[in-house]
Amino acid sequence: MKPQDDRTPLDRRRFLRNTAVAGLVALPGADSLLAGSKLDDRARPLGGSRAATTGHADDDPLGVRPSFPVTDEFAYLNTASVGPLPVPVRDALHAYADNKMRRRDAAAGREAIASARSRFAGMFGADEDELAFLYATSGAENIIVSAMDWRAGDNVVVDELHFVTTFVLYRELERRAGVELRIIPSRDGVVTVDDFAARTDERTRLISVAWVSNRNGFRYDLPPLADLAHAHGAYLYADAIQAWGTFPTNLHDENVDFACGNGYKWLHADFGCAPFYVRREHLEWMTSDRYGHRQVAESLPGHQFRLKTSAEKLEYANPAYGPVTAMDAALEFLGKVGVDRIAGHTHALAGELRHGAEALGMRMFTPPDNPSAIVSFYHGLDHAELSRALADEGVAITFQEDGQLLRAAVGMFNNREDVDRLLGVIGRLV
């Protein structure tokens, strides 16, 4: 008799089908279903993936698939939703939990913070004192808005490819402070610097973009946008949650004023640690939107305090030590693989996916020659039927816009077989 928690392929397909019809195949649900099964990591050697057993370099161009057990289950083209944990990050979290359980090393959490801050600064071209670790990406834009002195008639310029949080935030600012929100429509999935220039004037205080759009992967060239903002005395903020870890960058060279993104997507860390970059020249006037003991640099007589002046002054409370530990391990892992190699592999494979989908007659939302790992298109098929077919083939993607827009995301562990499985399902239905 099989163990009770030993899932059959049909069980996994039923799970995928149900979640895909709902619009999203997400990694946490898959993890909870498969935990303890015969494919559990604890019972499988790290080399147990398809790539390791075939031995063909094309199956694993970056040599990372054994570190991503998700590849044994799915053609997981959904890192833009949630990036799967690689084994070294899982191991770091296990060690953190074990250490906390046994209270072996009280300094381990503080050491992880310092290490993660140093690794991130080195990888993304920032100084350590320009970095704060927030709990969520949205915290950064809220801090920026709170710190600025808004006046009725000021405006903020965004575009329709941004994430929904930005619209919620500035609609509320509109209501409370009489600030105008200017939203630029996209054309063929693209928004240009000229589009921003046409809506930017002397009352513009902030330009906000998703560095890489969660909707179609369109990637902005930040320096021209920064030049535009600065020419009008405004700031540029970049939501980097779909950018961190997908291409090499130097934040100083990008000339962006602020950037933030959480760790649970392309950094392959966890929820709860969002590196927030504040360009040095803004640290003096930047204030937190809340206060707590972590901001204290020195305690003075009479319950007075001298607060920190680096970006750490935005960290008001104890950090989420587990997610920070995951971030530190994930950055070490990415550093060994090489962000430049990740970009070369994923962008090329995403380009192949785009061309293949276009050849099948899909209406593309991702523009051509776009240097990102996200591809989205309007499939024109029955959503429920396509969801079932993808689930049966173990293909994990995200549906948007009431199921009509299909978004696929090519991670470092994906290969041509994964892309072919997605295109093969679509090809049978068109």
N, C-alpha and C positions, 0 to 999 in steps of 0.2 A: 504494500500500500504506500502511495506517495505521501510525503508530509503534507499537512493541511495547507501550509503556506507556499507550496510549490506551484507556481502559476503556470498554466499552459499557454501556448501561443494564442489560442482563442481568447483567453482572458485578457491578454495584453492588447489584442486587437479591439476587444470590446471597450477597454479603457480609452484607447486612442480615439475610437469612433465617437464615443460620448463627449470627450473633451473637444475634439475637433469641431463637432457640430455646434458646440457652444461658442466657437470662434477662436479658441486658443488651445494649443497643446503645450502645456507648461511642465517644466522639469520637476518642480516639487511634487506634483501629483504622481508622476511616473516613479520618482524615488520611493514614495511611500508605498506604492503598489508592489514594487519589485524587491523591497527590502526583505531579506530573509529567504529569498527564492534560491533556486539552484544556481542563479547567475549572480548571487551576492558577491561583492568584491572580496570578502574574507575567504571565500572558497575558490577563488579564481586567480590564477597567476596574472601578473600585470601584462604579460605578453599574450593574453587570451583574446585579443581583438582580431578582427578579420585581417587587418593589415599585417599583424605580426605573424599570423599563420600562413599567409600567402607569400610573404617575403618580397613582394614587389614594391619598389620605391614609389611608383605611381599611386599605390594604395595608401601611402602615408608619407607624403612629400616632406613633412617637417619632422617625422619620427616621433609624433606625440600621441598617436591613437591609443597605445597601451595605457597612457596616463588618463584617458577619458573612457571609462567603462560604458558610458552612454552609447558609444559607437557599436557596442555589441547588441544593442536593443533597437536603435532607431537610425534612420538617416536624419540626424538631428540638425535641421536647418532653421533653428529658432533661437540662436544666441541673442538676437536683438530683443527677445522677450526676457529670457533668463539664461545666462551662461552656465553650463554644467561645471561642477567642481572637478578639477583634476585631482588625481590621487594624492599628490603632495600637499595640496591645500586641505583635503579631507583629513590627512594624517596630522597636519598642524592643528586643526580644530580638535581632533581627538586628543592630542597631547595637551592642548589648552584645557579641555574639559577634565582630563585626568588630573592635571596639575591643580585645578581649582577644587576638585573633589578631595584630593589628598592634602591640599595646602602645602605643597612642597616648596614653591618658590614665589613669594609674594611680589618680587620685582619683575617677574616675567612679562606681565602686562605692560608695565612702563617701558621695558626694553623693546617690546613689539611696536609700541607707538613711535619711539625714536627711530627704530630700524625702518618701519614703513614710510615714515616721513622722509628719511634720507633716500631710500630707494626711489620713491615717487619723484622727488626733486631731481635726482640724477637722470631718471628715465625720461622726464618730460620737460626738462630745461627750466626749472624754477629754483629759487632759493628756499631753503627749509623754512625760514621765518616768513615766507609768503604763503604758507600752506596751513590750513585748518582742516581738521577732520570733523565733518558734520555727520548727521545721521541720515540725511536724505538730500538728494539733488535740489529739491524745491526749497530747502532751507536757505540755500545761497541767495536765490533771487529775492526771497522774502527779507533777508538781511540787508541786501543792497537797497531795496525799496524803502525799508525802514530807516536807513541811515541818511537817505537823501532828503533835501529840503524842497518839497514839492510845492508848486503854486498853481492856482487855477489858470488854465490856458497852456501849461506845459504839455508836452506830448511824448509818447513812447512809440517807437516804430518796430513792428514785428512783421512776420509773414505767416501765411496760412499753413506752412509746413512745420510749424513749431508744435511742441507738445502741449496738451490741453491745460496743464497747470499754469502755464504762462498766461493764457487767456483768462482763466479764473482770477489770477492775481491782479491783472491790470484792469479788468472790468470792475473789480472791487475798488481799486485805486481811482478809477474814473468816478465811481459813485461817491467816494468819500472826499476826494480832493479836487474834483473838477479837471482831472488830467485826461487828455484825449488819447485814446488808443487807436493807432493807425495800423491797419492790417493789409499787407500787400498780397494780392492773389498771385498764384504761380501760373506760369505758362509752360505747358508740356513738362511739368515737374521741376521747373527751374525758376529761381528768383535771382535777379542780377543785382550788382552794385548800383547800376543805373536806376533800377526799380526803387532801391532804398533812397538814392539821391533825390528822386522826384518827390519823396514824402518827408524828407529831412530838412528842417529849417532852424532858425535861431532859437525856437522854443523847444526843440528836441533835446531831451535830457538823457535818453538812453535808447540804444539800439540793442535788441535782444534776438539772438538766433539760436536754433538748434544746430550746432556745428555740423553734425550729420543728422539729417531728419529721420525720425522714427517712422515716418510714413512711407518714404520712398528711397531713403539712403542718400538723398542729394547732399553733397558736401560743399560747404562754403569755403572760399578763400578768405581767411580772416584779415590779413594785413590791409587790403583795400577798404574793407568795411571799417576797420579801426581808423584808417586815415580819414574816411568820411565822417565818422562820429567825432573825432578829435577836432576836425576843421570847424565843426559847429559847437564845440565846447561840450560835447556829449560823451558818454561812456559806451563801451561795447561789452556786452555779456554774452558768453557762449555756453550753452548747455552741452556738456561734453560727454554725456552718459553713453552715446552711441559712437563716440570718438576715441576715448581713452583705450589704448591697447590695440587699436586697429591700424595705426600708421605712426611712423616716427614723427615727433614734433618737438619744437622748442618754444615754450610759452613766451619767453622773452622776445624771440624773433617774431612770433605771431602778432605781438603788439596788442593783444587783447587785454582789457582792463580786469576782467573777472572771468573765471571758468570753473565749472563744477560738474561732477558726474559720479554716480554711485559705483560700487565695485562689483555688483552682482551680474553684470552683463559681460562685456568683452574683456574685463580684467580677470574674470573667473574667480572672484572672491565671493563675498556674501553681502546680503542686505545689511545696512546699518553703518557703513563706513563710506562717506562721500568726500573725497579730497576736494577742497575749495581753494582755488588760487586767487589771491588778491595781489595785484601788481603793487610793488613796494611803494610807489608814490601815493597810493591811496590808503595806506595803513594808518596814517596820522588822523584822517577824518573819519575813517570807517569805524562805526560803533556797532555793538551787538544789539540784537532785538530782544535779548533777555540776559540775565546776570546770575552768576553763581560762583561757587568757591574755586572752580578751576581757573578762573581769570585772575586770581590774586597772585601778584608777583612778590608782594611784601605786606605783612600785617603790621600796622602802626598802632600806637596807643589810642585808647578811646574808641575801639572798634572802627578805626579808619583803615583804609587799604590803598596801596599803590597797585594798579592793575597792569597786566602785561601790555606791551605795545606791539608785539608781533602779531601775526594772524592767529596765533593761539588764543588771543583775547576773545575770539569768537567761540571758543570751546568752553561753554559755561558750566558743564557738569561732567561727571565721570564718563569717559568714552565707552562705547560698546566694545569691550576688550576682545570678545570672541571674533566679531567681524574685523577688528583691527589686526588680530593675529592672522586671520584668513587673508587680509590684504597684504600683509608682509610676505606671507608664503607665496601668494599669487604673483606678486611683483618679482620675487626671486625666480619663480618659474618662467614668467614672461621674459625676464632678462636672459635666462639661459637659452630660450628658444630664439629670441631676437625679434623685436617688433618690426624691424625692416623685413625680415624673412616672412613674418606673419602677413604683413601687408602685400608683399609680392605674391604669395600663394593665394590669399583670400580674394584679393582684387581681381586677379586673373581668372580665378574660378567663377567669381560672380559675373565677370564679363561673359564667360562661356554660358552661364545660366541665362543671362539676359538675351544673348543671341539665340539660344535654343528656344526660349519662350516666344520670342518674336517670330521665329521661323514656324512655330505652331499656330500663329495667328493671334497671339495674345496682344492686348492693347497695353503698351508699356506705360508705367507711371515713373519709373526710374529712367533718367535721361541717359543717352549713350556716352561712353567714355567717361563715366563718373567714377572717381577714385574712392570707392567705399565697398563694403562687403555686403550691403543690403540691396536686394532686388525686389521690386514690387510691380504687379501688373493686374489688370482687370481680366479675369479668366473667362467671363461670359458663359460659364457653365452653371448647372444646377448646384447650388452650394451644398446641399445635403448629400447629393450623390458624390460630389468631389471629396467632401469630408470623409465619407465612408471609404472611398477608394484609397485615399491617402492613409487612412488609419489601417486598412488591411495590408498596405505595403510598409507600414512602420515609418512613414514620412512625417516629421514634425515641423509644422510651419505655423504662421499666424494669419488669421483672416481679420480684415478690417472693413469698415464701411458696410455694415450689415452683411458681411460675408462675400461681398463682390470683389474686394481687393485682396489679393494674396501677397503676403510678404514673406520672403525667404531670406535667411541670413547665413552667410558662409563663414564658418569658424575655422580656426587653425587646424582642427582635427578632421574637417570634412575633406572629401575627395571626389573625384569625378564620378565614382559609382553612386554617391549620395545624390549628386545633381541629376544623374541619369535616371535614378529611381523617381524623382519628382517629375521630370519631363516625361518619363515613360507613362506615368499615371495620367497625366494631362493628355498625352498623345493618344491614349486609348479612348478618351472621352470626347475629343473634339470631332 
